[in-house]
Amino acid sequence: MDYPVHFLENQSEFDVVMQQLLASSWIGFDTEFVGEKTFVPVLCLIQIVTEHDIYLIDTLKIAELTGFLRLVENPDILKITHAGDNDYRLLNTLFATVPNNTFDTQIAAGFVGYNYPAGFGKIVEKELRVNLAKSHTIADWEARPIEAKALSYAIEDVKYLPGLHQKLTQKLRRHKREEWAREENRKWESASFYQTDPYKEVLANEFIHQLDFKDKIFLMRLFAWRREKAAEYNIPKESVLQSRHISTVLRAAKDGANGFRSNRTLPEGIWRKFVGDWQALAQAPASEAEKAFLQALPKPAPDDPEREWAMELMYHFVKKQCIAHEISAALLFPKGDFNRLKAGNPDFDHSILEGWRAALLGENLVQWLRRGAYIDMSWQNASCILNMR
C-alpha cells in the first residue's frame, strides 16, 4: 500500500495530528537516533504509520513530544514495532515513558519458525514478498535536510509493519501462540524492565575476584565515576576512560603521577586530568553500602566439569524442544541467561522458567534446569539411558 507521507516539523501541527491519532486502534512506529557521540542518545526522527498515512516527526525541531508519548502509553492503542527494545529503552531514558499494549514483529516471528532475532528485511521478504534494499549507508540523522535515501529508508521501516502484524498474527493464531507472544511483549510494559543495576559493570567483570578488598572498592568507584563523568560531559563512557585502561588506572592511581609516568598505554592527557580524582577514590574509606555489596558478592563457582557437561546437555534438550515446536531457542532461552543459570549466578531471573517457556519445555525439563542436577549416562543395547541425580 502507498501511504501519503507527512513531514511534521511544526509544534502546533504535530500537536493536532497526535490528538487525532488518539482515536486510532493501532499505530506502527520506529525511531532514528544517534548514540555514538553522547552519553544520552539524541532522538532525531520518529516515524509513525497509521491506517492511511505515514508521519515523519522531526524531533530536532519539535521540542515537546508529549502528544506522541501519550500514544505510546495509551493501553487502548496497539503499538506495532520491529525490534522495539531499543526504541522503548530510549523513550524511557529520555522521558520515563513506559509503553502499554505492544506487539513486536521480531518477537512474533520468533514464535512461528524464524530465528531470533530475525532482520526486518528477511521477514518482509518472506511474509509480504517484498524485497527491501539489502543494505543502506548509515545516515547522519542529525543532518538537516535529511537525505532523500535516508528518508526512503525511514519510510520503509514502518510502511510494512501493518502487513507484518496481520500476517504474523494469523500464524500465531494458527499455532495457538498469541498469548505467548503477548506475554513476551508484556515485559516492556513494566517500569522495572528499564531499571539498571548500578553495579552491573562490576558484576560483569571477572577481574574483581582477583583483587583485595581495597582494590575491589576502588574498582566499584571507578566504574561509577566514569558513568558520572560521561553524564556530566554528555559523552560516551569510552570517551571518558576506555575499558581497556581500567586495570591500568586501578594499579597506578595509588602512586599518583609517578604511577603513570612509566606507563605508555594510557594517554598522558587523560591521567594528568583525572589523577587527582582517582587518588581520592582510591583513598576514601569504604562506606557501609560498599561493604554490604562486597559481602553479598557471589564468589566464582569452582570448576565442575561434570556439572558443566550436564547443563550443556540440558541446553541441547531445550534446543530440541524449540526445533520440534518451531520456536527460536534464542527467544526462549537467551544464551546469556543460560550461562548465568549454569554458573549458579544468584541474579539469574527464575521467572524465565515460568509462563509460556514452562509450557513449552514441560515440567520435567524445567525441574532439571531449576535444580541443575547431574546426569548419569549408560548404554543398553545401543540405547543411551540418561538419569538425573
N, C-alpha and C positions, 0 to 999 in steps of 0.2 A: 504494500500500500504506500502511496505517495502522500506525505503529510505536508501541509503548509508549515513553513518554518518561521518562527517569530523571534527576533533578537531583542531581548529586554535589557536595556541599559539605563532606563529612567525609573527612579524610585516610585513615582506615582503610578506609572503604567504597570510596573511589577506588582504593586500592592493590589491593583484592581484585578489582575489576572489571578493572583494567588487566592483572592477572595472568591472568585468564580470557581476555582478548582476545588474549593471546599465541598462543592456539591457532587464531586466525582466519586465513583465507587472504587476506582483504582487509578494509579499513575505508575509509570516506569521512570526511573531516574538513574543518573550517573554523575560523577563529579570528576573534574580535572584539577589537579593541584601540583604545586612544585614543592618538594620536600628536601631537596639536596642542599639548599643554601641556608636554611634557617632551622632553629630548634623546633618551632611550631610551623608545620607546613602552611603554605599560602594557598588558600582556596581561590581558584581563578575562574572557574566556569561550572555551572550546573546545567545539565541537560534534562529536560522533562518531556516525556511522551504521554499523550492522553489519547482518548478515542479518536480525535480528529486532528490534533495539532502537535507540533514539537516546539518547545520553547527553549531557547538558549539564554541563560541568565549570566550576564557579565558581573561577577561578584567583586571585581575590582572597581566597579563604578556604582554598584548598589550596596550601600553600607548596611542597611537594615534588612535582614533576611528572615525576620520573624514570620512573615506570611508563609514562606516555604517550610520553615521548621514546624509550624502548626500542621502542615500536611503530613510531615514525617511522623509526628507524634499522634496523629488522629487515628484512633482504633477502627473507625468506620471506613477508612480508605486503605485499600491494599497497596503496598509498595512493592514493585517488582524491580529487582536488581540482578546483575550478574557479578559474582564475587563482591558482594556488598559489604563484606567485613571492613575493608579499608575506608569505604565511604562513611559507614556508621561510626567507626572509630574517630575519623576526622571531625565529623559533626559533633560528636560528644566532647572531643578535646576543645573545639572552638566555642561551642555553645551549650555544653552539658545536655545535649539532646539525647533522649532515649526513644528509639522508634517503637511503633506499635504496628501489628498486622503486616508482617513481612513475608515475602516469597522470593527466594533466590534461585535463579535458573541453574547456577553451577551446583548448588546443593541438590536440587531436584534431579538433575542429570545423574548425579552420583547414585541415586536410588533406582535408576532404570537402565543400568548397564554401562554407563560411561565411567571411565577412570576419573578419579577426583584428585586434584582439581582440573577439570577439562576447560580448555580455552573457549572463549566466546565464538570465535570463527568456526571451530570444529563443530560445535553444537548447532549453530545456524546452518552450516552446510548440510549436516545430516538430517536435521528436522525440517528445515524450510527450503532446502535445495537452492540455497543462495550462496555463491562464492564471494566471500569478502576478500579484501586485499590481504595477502599473506603476511605482510609486514608494513610498518609505517615508520617514517622518521619521527623520532621523539620530538614533539613540538615544544616550543617555548611558550607555554600557556600564559606567561606574564606579558608577552609582547602584544602590543596593540598597533594596528589592527591584527587580528588573528588571521593567519594564512588560510587561504581557501581550502587547501588539502587537509589542514588540521580541523577546520570546521566540518568538512565532509566526514572525517573520521569520527568526530564528536557526535554527529547526527546518526551515523551508522551504529554507534554504541548503544543508542536507545531505540532506534527505529524498529528493531526486530524483537524487542523484549515482549510486546503483547502476543506476537505469534508464538514465541517460545513458551510463554506462560500457558497458552492454550494447549499446545502440543504436549508439553511435559505433564500438565495436569491430567490430561486424558490417559497418559501412560501410568502416572501414579495411581489413578483410579482403577485402571485395569489390574495393577499389581496389588491393589489394596494397601497403598503406602502413602496416601495423602496425609494421614495423621503423623506418620513417621517424619515426613518432610516438614510438617508444621512444627513438630516437637524440636527438630534440629534448628529451624529458623528462630524459634522462641528464645533461644539463648541470647540473641541480640537485643531482646526486649526487656532486659533486666539491667538496672544500673550497676549491679555487681559485676557484670561482664566487662565493664570498662575500668574497673578499679585495678590499679597496678601496685604490685608489691615493691616498696622502696628498696628492699634487699634482693630484688630479682637478679641483678648483675652479680651480687656476691654469691648467691646460691648456685648460679650457673658456672661459677669459676672454681674448678677443682684445685686451683693453686692455693686456695685459702687453707686447705687441710695440711699444707706443708709449713705453715707459719706458726710462730709462737703467739702468745696472747696479744702482746702489744702490736705486733705487725698485722694481726687479724683486725684489730680495731682501726689501725691506720688504713688498711685496705677498704674497709667499710666506709670510712670517712672520705677516702679519695674518690670512690665512685659517686658518693653524694655530692661532694664538692664539684666534680665535673658536670653533673646534671645542673646544679645551681648556677654555675658559670655559663653554661650553654643557654639556660633560660634567661639569665641576666643580659647576655650579649645577643640573644636570639640567633645563635649559630649552632650547627650540629655539634654533638659531643666530641666527635672525632677532630673537629677543628679546634677545640679547646686543648685536648690531650688525646693522642691516638692510643687505642687499646694496647698496641704492642709496646708502648712506653710505660705502662702502669707498673710492671715489675721493676723497671729501672728506677722510677721515682720511689718506689717502696724501699729499695735497697739504699739509695743515695741520699734521700732527703734529710735523714737524721744527721748527716755530717755537713749540712748546709752547702754553700757554693763549692767547697773542696770536694764534696762527694760527687759533683757533676763535672768538674773540670777535666777529669781524665776519661770521661765517657763520651764517645764520639757519636753515639746513636741518637741522643736527644738533642734537638737544635738548641743552641745556646740562648737564643732569644726567648724561648719558652721557659727554660729553667730559671733564667735571670728574672723574668717577670713574676714567676709564681713560687720561687723557692721559699720565700717568707711564709706564704700560705701553707705550703706543705710542711714546713717545720712546725708551725703552730698546730696543725692537725696531728702530727706525729707525737707531739709532746703533751697535749692536753690529757688530763686523766679521764679514764673511762667512765661514762655515765651508767646509771643503773639500767637504763633501757638497752644500752650496748652490751652490758654484761649478761642481761637476760637473754638477748638474742643469741649470743655465742654459747651460752649454756644449753640452749634448745637446739643449736645447730647439729643436725644429724651427722654422725661420723660415717665415712665411706664404708660401704659394706665390704667385708673381707671377700677375697676371691673364692668363689664356689662354683667350679666348672660344671658340676653335676646339676646344680640348680639352674645355672645359666642355660645349659642344654635343654632342660625340661621346659623352661619358659619359652625358649625359642621354638621348641616343638609345639607348645600351645599356640604360639602366634601363627604357626602354619595351619593349625586346626581352624583358627579364626579366618585366615585367608581362604581356606577350603569352603567354609560356610558362606563366605562372600561370593566366591565363584559360583557355588550352587544356586545362590539367590540373585545373582547378577547385581550385586551391590559393591561399590568400590571399598576395598579394605582400608584405604587411606581416609575415607569418610567415617567408617565405622570405628576404627581404632588407629588414630594417627600414630606413627612410629615413635614420635617424641613422648606421647603419653604412655605407650607400651614400655619404652625404655625406663621411664620413671617407676612404673609398676615392677618391672624386672629388677631394678636396683633397690626395691623396697623403700623408695623415697616417700617420706611422710606427707609431702604435699601432693601426692597423687590424688586426683579427684575421683573417688569411688562412684560418684553418680554417673560416671561414664559407662558403668556396667549395669545401668538401670534403663528403664523405658524401652524404646524400640531396639536398642542394642541387646538388652537381655532377651527380648522376644525372639530376635534373630539367632542369637548364639545358643540359646537353650540353657536350661538350668544347670546341667552337668558341667558344661564348659565355663559358665560364669563362676561356678563354685571352684573349679580348678584355678581360674585366673585370680579369684579373690584370695584363695589360700596359698597360691604359689607353691603347690605341692611338688614333691619329687615324683618321678615316674620310673617304674621298673619295666624293663622290656625283656621279653623272652620270645623264643621262636618255637612253634609247634607245627610240625608238618607243613613247612613253608609258609605258615601264617605268623604274623607278628602280633604278639599279645602285649598290650600296654595296661599297666595297673598304676593307679595313683596311690601314693602313700604319704 
